[in-house]
Amino acid sequence: MSVKKWITLGVIAWLMPWADPVAHPGGIDGRGGHTCRTRCADWGLRNGEYHFHPERVKSSRPRSGPKKRVEQPAPPPSGFQISKRPKEQQEQWVDVERVIDGDTFTGIDQGVVRRFRLVCVDAPELEQASGEPARDRLARFIEDRAVRVLIKERRKDDSGELLGVEVKDSRGRDPARSLVLEGLAWATCETYEGSMQDARALEIGLWATSDPLSPWAFRKREFRKRAPSPR
């Protein structure tokens, strides 16, 4: 074998470990999904679980023929705007203790249990139809595991301090993006806006219905129900 071929093979072997950590083997069907058969736990899935890969749909479609026109999502309702990506702050590792819902979890940070919420996404409330599937999907990603969090904001609610974070698991995967791609959460900033458009175009998850109720609209409705009526 020539020296040139040896050099080429060496370069390929060096690049292989840096392949995309999110990808895993298996073809996808027309909807952009497939059933996990091997090493499912490594990808945060159950054996035999059907899941979607909207980000791979474009590459799997035939290149010839007219392109299907994709309708743009309707503008957000009044009082809700896509915000710009928050400024980065401090990064640290956290041991996830429990997933509360599709965008909130508790974790142990330096021996202290804290509450964290994924920034740039809003998952359905547990009382909504997609609330439990969103929570279960996030749990399969991060529950009982160490994750890397990047703190973006700090705020307080009725339950105490809540830290807004970006999350990456040990493989570098972003669970918030996966939730949006699978139609299990809304994007609330430009970071995941394209992923939400992909999920909506494929009509998966929340977008299987023409007009899903957003979690902020649901919370507003429930608040009005609990508010005392005027005398």
C-alpha positions as CSV (number, residue, x, y, z in Angstrom):
1,M,0.0,0.0,0.0
2,S,1.3,3.5,-0.9
3,V,2.3,6.0,1.7
4,K,-0.5,8.3,0.5
5,K,-3.1,5.7,1.3
6,W,-1.7,5.0,4.7
7,I,-1.9,8.7,5.5
8,T,-5.5,8.9,4.3
9,L,-6.5,5.9,6.5
10,G,-4.8,7.4,9.5
11,V,-6.7,10.7,9.1
12,I,-10.0,8.9,8.8
13,A,-9.2,6.8,11.9
14,W,-8.4,10.0,13.9
15,L,-11.6,11.7,12.9
16,M,-13.9,8.9,13.8
17,P,-14.1,9.5,17.6
18,W,-15.3,13.0,17.0
19,A,-18.5,11.8,15.2
20,D,-21.8,13.3,16.2
21,P,-22.6,11.9,19.6
22,V,-26.4,12.3,19.1
23,A,-26.6,10.0,16.0
24,H,-27.2,6.3,16.3
25,P,-27.6,3.6,13.7
26,G,-30.8,2.7,11.9
27,G,-32.7,4.0,8.9
28,I,-35.8,6.3,9.3
29,D,-39.2,6.0,7.8
30,G,-41.2,8.6,5.9
31,R,-42.2,10.4,9.1
32,G,-38.5,10.7,10.3
33,G,-38.7,8.0,12.9
34,H,-37.6,4.4,13.7
35,T,-37.7,1.8,16.5
36,C,-34.6,1.5,18.7
37,R,-33.3,-2.1,18.7
38,T,-29.7,-1.9,20.1
39,R,-27.9,0.0,22.9
40,C,-31.1,1.9,23.6
41,A,-30.2,2.9,27.1
42,D,-27.1,4.7,25.7
43,W,-29.4,7.1,23.8
44,G,-31.9,7.6,26.7
45,L,-34.5,5.2,25.1
46,R,-36.2,2.0,26.0
47,N,-35.7,-1.2,23.9
48,G,-38.3,-1.2,21.1
49,E,-39.2,2.4,21.6
50,Y,-40.3,4.3,18.5
51,H,-38.9,7.8,18.3
52,F,-38.3,10.6,15.8
53,H,-35.2,12.1,14.1
54,P,-36.6,15.2,12.3
55,E,-33.1,16.6,11.8
56,R,-32.3,13.6,9.5
57,V,-35.4,13.9,7.3
58,K,-34.0,16.3,4.8
59,S,-31.0,14.1,4.0
60,S,-33.2,11.0,3.7
61,R,-35.6,12.5,1.1
62,P,-35.1,12.1,-2.6
63,R,-33.2,15.1,-4.1
64,S,-35.3,15.1,-7.3
65,G,-38.9,16.4,-7.7
66,P,-40.6,19.6,-6.5
67,K,-40.0,20.7,-2.9
68,K,-43.1,20.6,-0.7
69,R,-44.1,24.0,0.6
70,V,-43.8,24.1,4.4
71,E,-46.2,26.5,6.2
72,Q,-44.5,28.8,8.7
73,P,-45.8,28.6,12.3
74,A,-48.4,31.1,13.3
75,P,-47.0,34.0,15.3
76,P,-46.9,33.5,19.1
77,P,-50.0,34.7,21.0
78,S,-50.1,38.1,22.7
79,G,-47.9,38.3,25.7
80,F,-45.5,35.6,24.4
81,Q,-42.4,36.5,22.3
82,I,-39.4,34.5,21.0
83,S,-36.5,36.0,23.0
84,K,-32.9,36.2,22.1
85,R,-30.5,33.6,23.5
86,P,-29.6,34.5,27.1
87,K,-26.1,35.5,28.0
88,E,-23.8,32.7,29.3
89,Q,-23.0,32.5,33.0
90,Q,-21.4,29.7,35.0
91,E,-21.1,26.0,34.1
92,Q,-21.1,23.1,36.5
93,W,-22.0,19.4,36.9
94,V,-25.2,18.4,38.7
95,D,-26.5,14.9,39.8
96,V,-30.1,14.8,38.7
97,E,-32.4,13.6,41.5
98,R,-35.9,13.8,40.1
99,V,-37.6,15.0,36.9
100,I,-40.7,17.0,38.0
101,D,-42.2,17.7,34.5
102,G,-41.1,18.2,30.9
103,D,-38.8,21.2,31.6
104,T,-38.1,21.1,35.4
105,F,-36.0,18.9,37.6
106,T,-34.2,18.7,40.9
107,G,-30.5,18.0,41.2
108,I,-27.8,17.9,43.8
109,D,-25.3,20.7,43.5
110,Q,-22.4,20.6,45.9
111,G,-24.5,18.6,48.4
112,V,-27.5,20.9,48.1
113,V,-30.8,20.0,46.4
114,R,-31.8,22.7,44.0
115,R,-34.5,23.1,41.4
116,F,-33.6,23.7,37.7
117,R,-35.6,24.6,34.7
118,L,-34.6,24.3,31.0
119,V,-34.3,27.7,29.4
120,C,-35.7,28.4,25.9
121,V,-38.4,25.7,26.1
122,D,-41.8,25.4,27.7
123,A,-43.2,21.8,28.0
124,P,-46.9,21.0,28.6
125,E,-48.1,21.0,32.2
126,L,-48.7,17.5,33.6
127,E,-52.5,18.1,33.5
128,Q,-52.3,18.5,29.7
129,A,-52.4,15.6,27.3
130,S,-48.7,15.7,26.4
131,G,-47.5,16.6,29.9
132,E,-46.6,13.1,31.1
133,P,-45.0,12.0,27.8
134,A,-42.8,15.1,28.0
135,R,-41.8,14.4,31.6
136,D,-41.1,10.7,30.9
137,R,-38.9,11.6,27.9
138,L,-36.8,14.1,29.9
139,A,-36.5,11.5,32.7
140,R,-35.1,8.9,30.3
141,F,-32.5,11.5,29.3
142,I,-31.3,12.8,32.6
143,E,-32.9,11.2,35.7
144,D,-30.3,9.6,38.1
145,R,-27.5,10.8,35.9
146,A,-24.8,13.5,36.1
147,V,-25.4,16.4,33.6
148,R,-23.5,19.6,32.8
149,V,-25.6,22.7,33.4
150,L,-24.9,26.2,32.3
151,I,-26.8,28.6,34.6
152,K,-28.5,31.4,32.6
153,E,-30.9,33.0,35.1
154,R,-32.0,32.9,38.7
155,R,-35.5,33.6,40.0
156,K,-37.9,32.7,42.8
157,D,-41.4,31.4,42.8
158,D,-43.8,30.0,45.4
159,S,-41.5,27.0,45.9
160,G,-38.2,29.0,46.3
161,E,-35.2,29.5,44.0
162,L,-35.4,28.2,40.5
163,L,-32.3,28.2,38.3
164,G,-32.7,28.5,34.5
165,V,-30.2,26.3,32.8
166,E,-29.0,24.9,29.5
167,V,-28.3,21.2,29.9
168,K,-25.9,18.7,28.2
169,D,-25.7,15.1,29.2
170,S,-22.4,13.1,29.4
171,R,-22.5,12.5,25.6
172,G,-23.0,16.2,24.8
173,R,-26.7,15.8,23.9
174,D,-29.1,18.6,24.5
175,P,-32.4,17.2,26.0
176,A,-34.2,20.5,25.4
177,R,-33.6,20.4,21.7
178,S,-34.7,16.7,21.6
179,L,-38.0,17.6,23.3
180,V,-38.7,20.3,20.8
181,L,-37.7,18.1,17.8
182,E,-40.0,15.4,19.0
183,G,-42.9,17.8,19.4
184,L,-43.0,17.6,23.2
185,A,-42.2,21.2,24.0
186,W,-42.5,24.7,22.6
187,A,-39.4,26.8,21.7
188,T,-39.4,30.1,23.6
189,C,-36.2,31.6,22.2
190,E,-34.5,31.6,18.8
191,T,-32.1,28.8,19.9
192,Y,-34.7,26.1,19.2
193,E,-37.1,27.9,16.8
194,G,-35.9,26.0,13.8
195,S,-36.3,22.7,15.6
196,M,-39.9,23.6,16.5
197,Q,-40.6,24.4,12.8
198,D,-39.2,21.0,11.8
199,A,-41.5,19.2,14.3
200,R,-44.5,21.2,13.3
201,A,-43.9,20.5,9.6
202,L,-43.8,16.7,10.4
203,E,-47.0,17.0,12.5
204,I,-45.6,15.0,15.4
205,G,-46.2,15.2,19.1
206,L,-48.0,18.4,20.0
207,W,-48.3,19.3,16.3
208,A,-50.4,16.2,15.5
209,T,-53.4,18.5,16.2
210,S,-53.9,21.7,14.3
211,D,-54.2,24.0,17.3
212,P,-52.5,22.6,20.5
213,L,-53.0,24.5,23.7
214,S,-49.8,26.1,24.8
215,P,-48.7,25.7,28.4
216,W,-48.8,29.4,29.1
217,A,-52.4,29.6,27.8
218,F,-53.2,26.6,30.0
219,R,-51.7,28.2,33.1
220,K,-53.6,31.4,32.4
221,R,-56.9,29.5,32.0
222,E,-56.3,27.5,35.2
223,F,-55.4,30.7,37.1
224,R,-58.7,32.3,36.1
225,K,-60.6,29.2,37.3
226,R,-59.0,29.4,40.7
227,A,-59.4,33.2,41.0
228,P,-62.2,34.3,43.3
229,S,-65.2,35.5,41.4
230,P,-66.2,39.2,41.9
231,R,-69.1,39.9,44.2
